Amino acid sequence: MRYRQLTTGTLALGVLLLIDVLRVWLPGIITIFGQAASTPAELMGAFALGWFVLAMGAPAVVRRVGARPVTVVAAVALAVARLALTAAPGGRTQLWLATAGLLAGLVWLVGVAAYTDRPVPGLALGFAVNAALHAVLDTVDLVWRGDWVAWLLSAVAVAVFLVGTAQPGQHGGAGDALPGPADAPVGSADAPVGPGGGRAWLLAGPALLLAGMVALSPALARTGMSYLVAGDGVARSPLFGLAPVPVAVAGFLCAALTRPPSGWGRAYGPVALLGGAVLFALDRGDLLLPAILLAAVGLGACLALTDDASQPASDTASAGTASAGTAGGSSASRRGYAVAAGMLVFALGAVGYYSAYDLGYPNAAVPVVVAVLIAAVAFTARPVVHRLPGPFPPLRAAAAVTALALLAPVLADEVPVASNRDGPPERLTVVAYNIRMGFGLDGRFDLTGLAQVIDQQRPDVVLLSEVDRAWLLNGGHDTLDLLSDRLGMPYVFGPAADPVWGDAVLSRWPVRDPRTLPLAAVGAPTGAQALAVTLDLGDGVRTAVVSTHLQPPPGKGPVLQARAVADFATGYAAGRPLVVAGDLNTEPGDEAFAEFTKVGLVDALAAARPLATSPADDPRQQIDHIFVSSGLTPDDPVAPRSTASDHLPVAVTVTLPPR
């Protein structure tokens, strides 16, 4: 049956608001509720899963109280929480607002499922429009912007959502959310609700997970483009980095909103989705783009296979009002439990995938297992023989959303360009900073604070640790590209934990010959690497720079990794001036610290010791360092105060050897 456009539009808008809340709530788990690498991952995982388990009770509430009151109250709570988060309050206030919004969003989904047996158009539009807007906003959500434009657009979205939710005829009746009269016209406010939709609602959570991680992630698309600039295992500032987003959005929507092929042709969606998930799981930067495009088309096609709109509601209503009510209530409950279970799969998948970086187990199977689940549910669905039209013309809807996504590469900032300027300088200012994925001590995404404290040092080269470029857990931002734009410095990125997490070098001078060295894990769960680049200062003057973030094994210092980085750096420099810096997780006097001095490097911050850098609000540990070769003379070492990260940056100006 064909539902009114308002029903589909309201569902899509609610999905947008829920995803906005998730992009605040997920990072809050590891930045506010706990601290990654210090709070037990099991405790943070239990906190995250608990709210999704609690939402499993929502179908019983809907059945007892009725779909309309539950849905309206949950929609209001979701809207209020989303609007309040635009103020980015930070701290526990932010965490509990996001938690309230999340729980309200889950209950709202259960309520909507009670009277919606054809959710695919609304879910697909919600996922696609979210991806397009996220790309247009350069992967920084309205929640984190906080200016009057963000407030205005957020208020409009919330208002339209609430008006749509409050419209009569958009909800089932009391108790069991009974279907309407069997002879009501298709598409009318009183159109009967059929027994279908359970499979589609079950896939809402798993589809949201793969869409956010792979298929419809603008940050991942830009990161994938950055690996294509050169095929040497490192990533560079790309031109038109968001160009794949419109392609992925168009492929996803066209597959989701059009009738799937018959027979074995139905397998193309599941096969494409599995192929994309496998490519993503291989953790190779040069495979990210094909992974995205395959996953986008495959995910859309799998959703289309569950769009059982051709199953008439009259099948359940024809036996009479009483039997129709019983069947309708049973179907509504099944759909409610299906969407609640699907969102629990979302939580299990997200926790299972990202907890691996704290607990140290392999996580590559997680996206593949979720893709297998989606493919199995979709492929075993009853084929749609006579599919009725959807609320929107498929091609027009896909074209409209794709046009929105096309604005992203058009409006994107120009790539910063490095140059030799006026010849070789006499001095270089170096900044090293662990940016904690862009989140400050209060849990806010604080690009402004990061850029300000770095820019105040007027750096020539910046070495960054804990750089996140697309993790759904951290909101799906490309933090590196965003900082590069704000500082006006192009970047080189070295992957560590996976292709979108690692270390980076930003430079005002041209960069040559980048190389990356994966470091042995030695029991530490998160991967580590060393990224080496050469600064071309003009007239044949070159300086080597190495950025790294050492990961100590449990209860020990990162001695083996420090030794590997020291040997790699000195070998790479080959007698040229050398700078090695980053979060080394070792203090002066430790064995790992001594590995750098053994190879002739000098502690560039020694004159300012003690110079504690962690934690940022009460620094007690000196774990962020800058080392230089003996030919460089360090001056003015500082660790400027800031709470834009949980570390303080360290900076020093070095005088180059006379030419």
C-alpha positions as CSV (number, residue, x, y, z in Angstrom):
1,M,0.0,0.0,0.0
2,R,1.1,3.6,-0.5
3,Y,1.5,5.7,2.6
4,R,1.0,9.4,2.5
5,Q,4.1,11.5,1.8
6,L,3.8,13.1,5.3
7,T,4.3,9.8,7.0
8,T,7.4,9.0,5.0
9,G,8.8,12.5,5.4
10,T,8.2,12.5,9.1
11,L,10.0,9.2,9.5
12,A,12.9,10.5,7.5
13,L,13.2,13.6,9.5
14,G,13.0,11.7,12.8
15,V,15.8,9.5,11.6
16,L,17.9,12.6,10.9
17,L,17.3,13.9,14.4
18,L,18.2,10.5,15.9
19,I,21.4,10.3,14.0
20,D,22.3,13.8,15.1
21,V,21.8,12.7,18.7
22,L,23.9,9.6,18.2
23,R,26.8,11.6,16.8
24,V,26.9,13.4,20.2
25,W,26.1,10.4,22.4
26,L,28.6,7.9,21.0
27,P,31.7,10.1,21.6
28,G,30.3,11.0,25.0
29,I,30.8,7.4,26.1
30,I,34.6,7.6,25.8
31,T,35.1,11.3,26.5
32,I,32.5,12.1,29.3
33,F,31.2,8.9,30.8
34,G,34.7,7.4,30.7
35,Q,38.1,7.9,29.2
36,A,39.3,5.7,26.4
37,A,42.4,3.6,27.4
38,S,41.8,4.3,31.1
39,T,38.2,3.5,31.9
40,P,37.5,-0.2,31.5
41,A,36.0,-0.8,28.0
42,E,33.6,-3.3,29.5
43,L,32.1,-0.6,31.7
44,M,31.7,1.8,28.9
45,G,30.2,-1.0,26.7
46,A,27.7,-1.9,29.4
47,F,26.6,1.8,29.7
48,A,26.1,1.9,26.0
49,L,24.2,-1.3,25.6
50,G,22.0,-0.7,28.7
51,W,19.9,1.9,27.0
52,F,19.3,-0.2,23.9
53,V,18.3,-3.2,26.2
54,L,16.0,-0.8,28.1
55,A,14.3,0.1,24.8
56,M,13.3,-3.5,24.3
57,G,10.5,-2.8,26.8
58,A,9.0,-0.1,24.6
59,P,6.8,-2.4,22.4
60,A,5.0,-3.6,25.6
61,V,4.4,0.0,26.6
62,V,3.1,0.8,23.1
63,R,0.7,-2.2,23.2
64,R,-0.6,-1.2,26.6
65,V,-0.8,2.6,26.3
66,G,-1.3,3.0,22.5
67,A,0.9,4.1,19.7
68,R,-0.3,7.7,19.5
69,P,0.5,8.9,23.0
70,V,3.8,7.0,23.2
71,T,5.0,8.2,19.8
72,V,4.0,11.9,20.4
73,V,5.6,12.0,23.9
74,A,8.8,10.3,22.6
75,A,8.9,12.6,19.6
76,V,8.7,15.7,21.8
77,A,11.5,14.3,24.1
78,L,13.7,13.6,21.1
79,A,13.0,17.1,19.6
80,V,13.7,18.9,22.9
81,A,17.0,16.9,23.5
82,R,18.2,17.6,19.9
83,L,17.5,21.3,20.2
84,A,19.1,21.5,23.6
85,L,22.2,19.8,22.3
86,T,22.7,22.6,19.7
87,A,24.0,24.7,22.7
88,A,26.8,22.1,23.0
89,P,26.7,22.3,26.8
90,G,29.6,19.9,27.4
91,G,30.2,17.7,30.4
92,R,27.6,15.4,32.0
93,T,24.8,17.8,31.0
94,Q,25.6,17.1,27.4
95,L,25.9,13.3,28.0
96,W,22.5,13.0,29.8
97,L,20.8,15.2,27.2
98,A,22.1,13.0,24.5
99,T,21.2,9.8,26.4
100,A,17.6,11.1,26.9
101,G,17.4,11.9,23.2
102,L,18.7,8.5,22.3
103,L,16.2,6.6,24.5
104,A,13.4,8.9,23.3
105,G,14.4,8.2,19.7
106,L,14.4,4.5,20.2
107,V,10.9,4.6,21.8
108,W,9.7,6.8,19.0
109,L,10.9,4.3,16.4
110,V,9.0,1.6,18.2
111,G,5.9,3.7,18.2
112,V,6.2,4.6,14.5
113,A,6.7,0.9,13.7
114,A,3.3,0.1,15.3
115,Y,1.4,2.0,12.5
116,T,4.0,1.8,9.6
117,D,4.3,-1.4,7.6
118,R,6.3,0.2,4.8
119,P,9.3,2.0,6.5
120,V,11.8,1.5,3.6
121,P,11.1,4.8,1.8
122,G,11.4,6.8,5.1
123,L,14.4,5.0,6.4
124,A,16.2,5.3,3.0
125,L,15.5,9.0,2.7
126,G,16.6,9.6,6.2
127,F,19.9,7.8,5.7
128,A,20.6,9.5,2.4
129,V,19.6,13.0,3.3
130,N,21.7,12.7,6.5
131,A,24.7,11.7,4.4
132,A,24.2,14.6,2.0
133,L,23.8,17.2,4.7
134,H,26.8,15.8,6.6
135,A,28.9,16.3,3.5
136,V,27.5,19.8,2.8
137,L,28.4,20.7,6.4
138,D,31.9,19.4,5.8
139,T,31.3,16.6,8.3
140,V,30.7,19.0,11.2
141,D,27.0,18.7,12.4
142,L,24.8,21.6,13.2
143,V,24.9,20.4,16.8
144,W,28.6,21.5,17.1
145,R,28.3,24.8,15.2
146,G,26.2,26.7,17.7
147,D,25.8,29.9,15.5
148,W,22.4,31.4,14.7
149,V,22.2,29.5,11.4
150,A,22.6,26.2,13.3
151,W,19.9,27.2,15.8
152,L,17.5,28.3,13.0
153,L,17.9,25.2,10.9
154,S,17.7,23.0,14.0
155,A,14.6,24.7,15.2
156,V,12.9,24.4,11.7
157,A,13.8,20.7,11.5
158,V,12.4,20.1,15.0
159,A,9.2,22.1,14.3
160,V,8.5,20.3,11.1
161,F,9.1,16.9,12.7
162,L,6.7,17.7,15.6
163,V,4.0,19.0,13.3
164,G,4.3,15.9,11.1
165,T,4.1,13.6,14.2
166,A,1.1,15.4,15.6
167,Q,-1.0,15.1,12.4
168,P,-4.2,13.0,12.8
169,G,-4.2,9.7,11.0
170,Q,-0.4,9.2,11.5
171,H,-0.8,6.9,14.5
172,G,-2.6,3.7,15.3
173,G,-5.5,3.5,17.8
174,A,-5.2,2.8,21.5
175,G,-3.9,-0.4,22.8
176,D,-3.0,-2.6,19.8
177,A,-2.7,0.1,17.2
178,L,-5.6,-1.5,15.2
179,P,-5.7,-1.2,11.5
180,G,-8.4,1.0,9.8
181,P,-11.3,-0.1,7.7
182,A,-10.6,-2.7,5.1
183,D,-12.2,-0.6,2.4
184,A,-10.4,2.7,3.1
185,P,-8.8,4.2,0.0
186,V,-5.1,3.4,-0.5
187,G,-3.0,6.3,0.6
188,S,-5.7,7.9,2.8
189,A,-5.3,8.9,6.4
190,D,-7.4,5.9,7.3
191,A,-5.7,3.4,5.1
192,P,-5.3,0.0,6.8
193,V,-2.0,-1.1,8.2
194,G,-0.9,-4.4,6.8
195,P,1.0,-7.2,8.5
196,G,4.3,-6.6,6.8
197,G,7.2,-4.4,7.5
198,G,8.8,-6.6,10.2
199,R,11.9,-7.4,8.1
200,A,12.5,-3.8,7.1
201,W,12.2,-2.6,10.7
202,L,14.6,-5.3,11.8
203,L,17.2,-4.0,9.4
204,A,16.9,-0.4,10.5
205,G,19.6,-0.7,13.1
206,P,22.1,-2.9,11.2
207,A,21.6,-0.7,8.1
208,L,22.2,2.5,10.2
209,L,25.5,0.9,11.4
210,L,26.8,0.1,8.0
211,A,25.6,3.4,6.5
212,G,27.4,5.3,9.2
213,M,30.6,3.2,9.2
214,V,31.0,2.6,5.4
215,A,28.3,3.1,2.8
216,L,27.2,6.7,3.5
217,S,30.1,8.2,5.4
218,P,31.3,11.5,3.9
219,A,34.4,11.4,6.1
220,L,35.3,7.9,4.9
221,A,34.8,9.0,1.3
222,R,37.2,11.9,1.7
223,T,39.7,9.7,3.4
224,G,39.5,7.2,0.6
225,M,40.1,9.9,-1.9
226,S,43.1,11.1,0.0
227,Y,44.8,7.7,-0.4
228,L,44.4,7.9,-4.2
229,V,46.7,11.0,-4.5
230,A,49.7,8.6,-4.3
231,G,49.8,4.9,-3.8
232,D,52.4,4.7,-1.1
233,G,50.3,3.8,1.9
234,V,50.0,7.4,3.2
235,A,47.2,9.9,2.5
236,R,47.4,13.5,1.3
237,S,45.1,16.5,1.1
238,P,42.8,15.6,-1.9
239,L,41.1,17.8,-4.4
240,F,37.3,17.3,-4.5
241,G,37.6,14.8,-1.7
242,L,33.8,14.7,-1.2
243,A,33.1,13.9,-4.8
244,P,32.2,10.2,-4.1
245,V,29.4,11.1,-1.8
246,P,26.8,12.1,-4.5
247,V,27.6,8.8,-6.3
248,A,27.1,6.7,-3.2
249,V,23.9,8.6,-2.3
250,A,22.5,8.2,-5.8
251,G,23.3,4.5,-5.9
252,F,21.9,3.9,-2.5
253,L,18.6,5.7,-3.2
254,C,18.0,4.3,-6.6
255,A,18.5,0.8,-5.3
256,A,16.4,1.3,-2.3
257,L,13.4,3.0,-3.9
258,T,13.0,1.0,-7.1
259,R,11.6,-2.5,-7.6
260,P,14.3,-5.2,-7.2
261,P,14.9,-7.7,-10.0
262,S,13.2,-11.0,-9.9
263,G,14.7,-14.5,-9.5
264,W,18.4,-14.8,-8.8
265,G,18.8,-11.2,-9.9
266,R,17.7,-10.3,-6.4
267,A,21.1,-11.5,-5.2
268,Y,22.9,-8.5,-6.6
269,G,22.2,-6.4,-3.5
270,P,23.3,-8.9,-0.9
271,V,26.4,-9.8,-3.0
272,A,27.4,-6.1,-3.4
273,L,26.9,-5.4,0.3
274,L,29.0,-8.3,1.3
275,G,31.7,-7.3,-1.1
276,G,31.8,-3.8,0.2
277,A,31.9,-5.0,3.8
278,V,34.8,-7.4,3.0
279,L,36.8,-4.6,1.2
280,F,36.3,-2.4,4.2
281,A,37.3,-5.1,6.6
282,L,40.7,-5.5,4.8
283,D,41.8,-2.2,6.4
284,R,43.5,-0.8,3.2
285,G,43.2,2.8,2.4
286,D,43.2,2.2,-1.4
287,L,40.1,0.0,-1.1
288,L,37.9,2.4,0.8
289,L,36.3,4.0,-2.2
290,P,35.2,0.7,-3.9
291,A,34.0,-0.5,-0.4
292,I,31.8,2.6,0.0
293,L,30.3,2.4,-3.5
294,L,29.6,-1.4,-3.3
295,A,28.2,-1.1,0.2
296,A,25.9,1.8,-0.7
297,V,24.3,0.1,-3.7
298,G,24.1,-3.2,-1.8
299,L,22.6,-1.7,1.3
300,G,19.9,0.1,-0.7
301,A,19.1,-3.0,-2.7
302,C,18.8,-5.1,0.5
303,L,16.3,-2.6,1.9
304,A,14.3,-2.7,-1.3
305,L,14.0,-6.5,-1.0
306,T,12.2,-6.1,2.4
307,D,9.8,-3.4,1.1
308,D,6.8,-5.7,1.2
309,A,4.3,-3.0,0.3
310,S,2.5,-5.4,-2.1
311,Q,1.0,-7.4,0.7
312,P,-2.5,-6.1,1.2
313,A,-3.7,-5.2,4.6
314,S,-7.2,-6.5,3.7
315,D,-5.8,-10.1,4.1
316,T,-5.8,-9.6,7.8
317,A,-8.9,-7.3,7.9
318,S,-11.2,-9.4,5.8
319,A,-12.1,-11.7,8.6
320,G,-13.9,-9.0,10.5
321,T,-13.2,-6.1,12.9
322,A,-12.3,-8.2,15.9
323,S,-10.0,-10.5,14.1
324,A,-8.5,-7.6,12.2
325,G,-7.8,-5.9,15.5
326,T,-6.1,-8.9,16.9
327,A,-4.0,-9.4,13.8
328,G,-3.1,-5.7,13.6
329,G,-2.0,-5.6,17.2
330,S,0.1,-8.7,16.8
331,S,1.7,-7.3,13.7
332,A,2.3,-3.9,15.4
333,S,4.0,-5.7,18.3
334,R,6.2,-7.7,16.0
335,R,7.3,-4.6,14.2
336,G,8.0,-2.9,17.5
337,Y,10.2,-5.7,18.7
338,A,11.8,-6.0,15.3
339,V,13.0,-2.4,15.3
340,A,14.1,-2.6,19.0
341,A,16.1,-5.7,18.3
342,G,17.6,-4.2,15.2
343,M,18.8,-1.1,17.1
344,L,20.3,-3.5,19.7
345,V,22.2,-5.0,16.9
346,F,23.4,-1.5,16.0
347,A,24.7,-1.1,19.6
348,L,26.3,-4.5,19.7
349,G,28.0,-4.0,16.4
350,A,29.3,-0.5,17.3
351,V,30.5,-1.6,20.8
352,G,32.0,-4.8,19.4
353,Y,33.9,-3.0,16.7
354,Y,35.3,-0.1,18.5
355,S,36.0,-1.8,21.9
356,A,38.5,-3.9,20.0
357,Y,40.8,-0.9,20.0
358,D,40.9,-1.0,23.8
359,L,40.7,-4.8,24.4
360,G,42.9,-5.9,21.5
361,Y,40.8,-8.6,19.8
362,P,40.3,-8.7,16.0
363,N,37.3,-6.7,14.8
364,A,37.4,-7.0,11.0
365,A,34.6,-9.6,11.2
366,V,32.1,-7.2,12.8
367,P,31.0,-5.3,9.6
368,V,31.1,-8.5,7.6
369,V,28.8,-10.3,10.1
370,V,26.4,-7.4,10.1
371,A,26.4,-7.4,6.3
372,V,25.7,-11.2,6.3
373,L,22.7,-10.6,8.7
374,I,21.3,-7.9,6.4
375,A,21.9,-10.0,3.3
376,A,20.2,-13.0,4.8
377,V,17.2,-11.2,6.0
378,A,16.8,-9.4,2.7
379,F,17.4,-12.3,0.4
380,T,15.0,-14.6,2.2
381,A,12.2,-12.0,2.1
382,R,9.1,-12.9,0.0
383,P,9.7,-11.5,-3.5
384,V,7.6,-8.4,-4.4
385,V,5.5,-9.4,-7.4
386,H,3.3,-6.4,-7.8
387,R,5.0,-3.5,-6.0
388,L,2.7,-0.5,-5.5
389,P,4.1,3.0,-6.0
390,G,6.0,4.6,-3.1
391,P,5.1,8.0,-1.6
392,F,7.8,9.7,-3.8
393,P,8.8,9.0,-7.4
394,P,12.1,7.1,-6.9
395,L,14.1,8.8,-9.6
396,R,13.0,12.2,-8.6
397,A,13.7,11.6,-5.0
398,A,17.1,10.2,-5.7
399,A,17.9,13.1,-8.0
400,A,16.8,15.7,-5.4
401,V,18.9,14.2,-2.6
402,T,21.9,13.7,-5.0
403,A,21.7,17.3,-6.1
404,L,22.0,18.3,-2.4
405,A,25.0,16.0,-2.0
406,L,26.6,17.6,-5.1
407,L,26.8,20.8,-3.2
408,A,29.4,19.3,-0.9
409,P,32.3,19.1,-3.4
410,V,31.3,22.4,-4.9
411,L,31.2,24.2,-1.6
412,A,34.3,22.5,-0.1
413,D,37.2,24.6,1.0
414,E,40.2,24.8,-1.4
415,V,43.0,22.5,-0.5
416,P,45.8,24.4,1.3
417,V,49.0,24.7,-0.8
418,A,52.5,24.7,0.6
419,S,55.3,26.6,-1.1
420,N,58.9,27.4,-0.7
421,R,58.0,31.1,0.0
422,D,61.1,33.3,0.0
423,G,63.8,30.7,0.2
424,P,65.1,28.6,3.1
425,P,64.3,29.9,6.6
426,E,66.8,30.2,9.4
427,R,64.3,28.8,12.0
428,L,61.3,26.4,12.1
429,T,58.6,26.3,14.7
430,V,57.4,22.8,15.5
431,V,54.2,21.9,17.4
432,A,53.3,18.4,18.5
433,Y,49.8,17.7,19.8
434,N,47.6,14.8,20.8
435,I,44.2,16.1,19.7
436,R,42.0,13.3,21.1
437,M,39.9,13.0,18.0
438,G,39.0,16.7,18.3
439,F,37.1,16.4,21.6
440,G,38.0,18.7,24.5
441,L,38.0,17.8,28.2
442,D,34.3,18.8,28.4
443,G,33.4,16.3,25.6
444,R,32.6,19.0,23.0
445,F,33.9,18.7,19.5
446,D,36.3,21.7,19.7
447,L,37.9,22.4,16.4
448,T,38.1,26.1,17.2
449,G,40.0,25.5,20.4
450,L,42.4,23.2,18.7
451,A,43.1,25.5,15.8
452,Q,43.5,28.5,18.1
453,V,46.1,27.0,20.4
454,I,48.1,25.6,17.5
455,D,47.9,28.8,15.4
456,Q,49.0,31.0,18.3
457,Q,52.5,29.4,18.0
458,R,52.7,30.4,14.3
459,P,54.0,26.9,13.4
460,D,55.8,25.8,10.3
461,V,55.1,22.2,10.9
462,V,52.5,20.5,13.1
463,L,52.7,16.8,14.2
464,L,49.3,15.4,15.4
465,S,48.5,12.2,17.3
466,E,45.1,10.5,17.8
467,V,43.8,11.8,14.5
468,D,40.4,10.3,13.7
469,R,39.1,10.7,10.1
470,A,35.8,8.8,10.0
471,W,35.0,6.7,13.1
472,L,31.3,6.5,13.7
473,L,32.1,6.2,17.4
474,N,33.5,9.7,17.3
475,G,30.8,11.3,15.2
476,G,32.0,10.5,11.7
477,H,34.2,13.6,11.3
478,D,37.3,14.1,9.2
479,T,39.1,15.9,12.0
480,L,42.4,16.1,10.0
481,D,40.9,17.8,6.9
482,L,38.9,20.2,9.1
483,L,42.1,21.3,11.0
484,S,44.0,21.5,7.7
485,D,41.4,23.9,6.4
486,R,41.5,26.1,9.5
487,L,45.3,26.2,9.7
488,G,45.8,26.6,6.0
489,M,48.3,23.8,6.0
490,P,48.2,20.7,3.7
491,Y,48.6,17.3,5.4
492,V,50.1,13.9,5.1
493,F,48.4,11.1,7.1
494,G,49.9,7.9,8.4
495,P,47.4,5.1,9.3
496,A,48.0,3.3,12.6
497,A,45.0,1.5,14.1
498,D,43.2,1.4,10.7
499,P,43.1,3.5,7.5
500,V,41.2,6.3,9.3
501,W,43.0,6.5,12.7
502,G,46.6,7.5,13.1
503,D,49.1,10.4,13.0
504,A,49.6,13.3,10.7
505,V,52.1,16.0,9.7
506,L,50.8,19.4,8.5
507,S,53.4,21.7,6.9
508,R,53.6,25.2,5.4
509,W,56.5,23.9,3.4
510,P,56.3,21.3,0.5
511,V,56.6,17.7,1.7
512,R,58.5,15.0,-0.1
513,D,59.1,11.3,0.2
514,P,56.5,10.3,2.9
515,R,57.0,6.9,4.5
516,T,55.2,5.1,7.2
517,L,56.5,2.3,9.5
518,P,53.9,0.1,11.3
519,L,55.1,-0.6,14.8
520,A,54.9,-4.0,16.6
521,A,51.9,-4.1,18.9
522,V,53.8,-5.7,21.8
523,G,50.6,-6.3,23.7
524,A,49.1,-2.8,23.2
525,P,45.6,-3.1,21.6
526,T,45.7,0.1,19.5
527,G,48.0,0.1,16.5
528,A,50.9,2.4,16.2
529,Q,53.2,3.7,13.4
530,A,55.8,6.3,12.6
531,L,55.2,8.7,9.8
532,A,58.4,10.3,8.2
533,V,58.4,13.2,5.7
534,T,61.0,15.5,4.3
535,L,60.4,19.3,4.3
536,D,61.7,20.9,1.2
537,L,62.8,24.3,2.4
538,G,64.2,25.5,-0.9
539,D,67.7,25.7,-2.5
540,G,68.3,22.1,-1.7
541,V,67.8,22.5,2.1
542,R,65.8,19.7,3.5
543,T,64.8,18.6,7.0
544,A,63.3,15.2,8.1
545,V,60.3,15.1,10.4
546,V,58.9,12.0,12.1
547,S,55.5,11.9,13.8
548,T,54.5,9.0,16.1
549,H,52.3,8.0,19.0
550,L,53.8,5.2,21.0
551,Q,51.4,2.6,22.6
552,P,53.0,1.0,25.7
553,P,52.1,-2.6,26.5
554,P,50.1,-3.2,29.7
555,G,52.2,-2.2,32.8
556,K,55.3,-1.5,30.8
557,G,57.0,1.3,28.8
558,P,57.0,1.4,25.0
559,V,60.7,0.5,24.8
560,L,60.6,-1.7,21.7
561,Q,58.5,0.8,19.8
562,A,60.7,3.7,20.9
563,R,63.8,1.8,19.7
564,A,62.1,1.0,16.3
565,V,61.1,4.7,15.8
566,A,64.6,6.0,16.7
567,D,66.3,3.6,14.3
568,F,63.7,4.3,11.6
569,A,64.0,8.1,12.0
570,T,67.8,8.3,12.0
571,G,68.0,5.9,9.0
572,Y,65.4,8.0,7.1
573,A,67.1,11.3,7.9
574,A,70.4,9.9,6.6
575,G,72.4,12.8,8.2
576,R,70.0,15.5,7.4
577,P,68.5,17.7,10.2
578,L,65.8,15.6,12.0
579,V,62.8,16.3,14.3
580,V,61.0,13.4,16.0
581,A,57.9,14.3,18.1
582,G,54.5,13.1,19.4
583,D,52.8,11.5,22.3
584,L,55.5,9.1,23.3
585,N,53.8,7.8,26.5
586,T,57.2,7.9,28.4
587,E,58.7,10.4,30.8
588,P,62.3,11.8,31.0
589,G,64.5,9.2,32.6
590,D,62.5,6.2,31.5
591,E,64.1,3.5,29.4
592,A,61.9,4.2,26.4
593,F,62.9,7.9,26.6
594,A,66.6,6.9,26.6
595,E,66.1,5.1,23.3
596,F,66.0,8.4,21.5
597,T,69.0,10.0,23.2
598,K,71.0,6.8,22.5
599,V,70.9,7.5,18.8
600,G,72.1,11.1,19.3
601,L,68.8,13.0,19.5
602,V,68.5,15.9,21.9
603,D,65.5,16.6,24.1
604,A,64.3,19.9,22.6
605,L,62.1,20.7,25.7
606,A,64.8,20.1,28.3
607,A,65.3,23.8,29.0
608,A,61.7,24.1,30.2
609,R,61.6,20.9,32.3
610,P,59.5,20.0,34.1
611,L,57.0,20.6,31.3
612,A,54.0,18.3,32.1
613,T,51.5,17.8,29.3
614,S,48.9,15.4,30.7
615,P,46.1,15.6,31.8
616,A,45.4,19.0,30.3
617,D,43.4,20.5,33.2
618,D,46.0,19.4,35.8
619,P,49.2,18.3,34.0
620,R,51.4,15.9,36.0
621,Q,53.0,13.7,33.4
622,Q,55.6,14.7,30.8
623,I,54.7,12.3,28.0
624,D,54.6,14.5,24.9
625,H,58.0,15.3,23.5
626,I,60.1,16.8,20.7
627,F,63.5,15.5,19.9
628,V,65.9,17.0,17.4
629,S,69.3,16.1,15.9
630,S,72.4,17.6,17.3
631,G,72.7,20.1,14.4
632,L,69.5,21.9,15.4
633,T,69.4,24.4,18.2
634,P,66.0,24.5,20.1
635,D,64.7,27.7,21.7
636,D,61.5,28.8,23.5
637,P,60.0,25.4,24.4
638,V,56.5,25.8,25.7
639,A,53.4,23.8,26.5
640,P,50.5,26.3,26.1
641,R,47.5,25.7,28.3
642,S,44.3,24.6,26.7
643,T,41.4,22.2,27.4
644,A,40.7,21.5,23.7
645,S,42.2,18.0,24.2
646,D,43.2,15.9,27.2
647,H,46.8,16.7,26.4
648,L,48.7,20.0,26.1
649,P,50.5,20.8,22.9
650,V,54.3,21.2,23.0
651,A,56.1,23.7,20.8
652,V,59.7,24.7,20.1
653,T,61.5,26.8,17.6
654,V,64.6,25.3,16.2
655,T,67.5,27.1,14.4
656,L,68.7,25.3,11.3
657,P,72.4,24.6,10.8
658,P,74.2,27.3,8.8
659,R,74.4,26.6,5.1
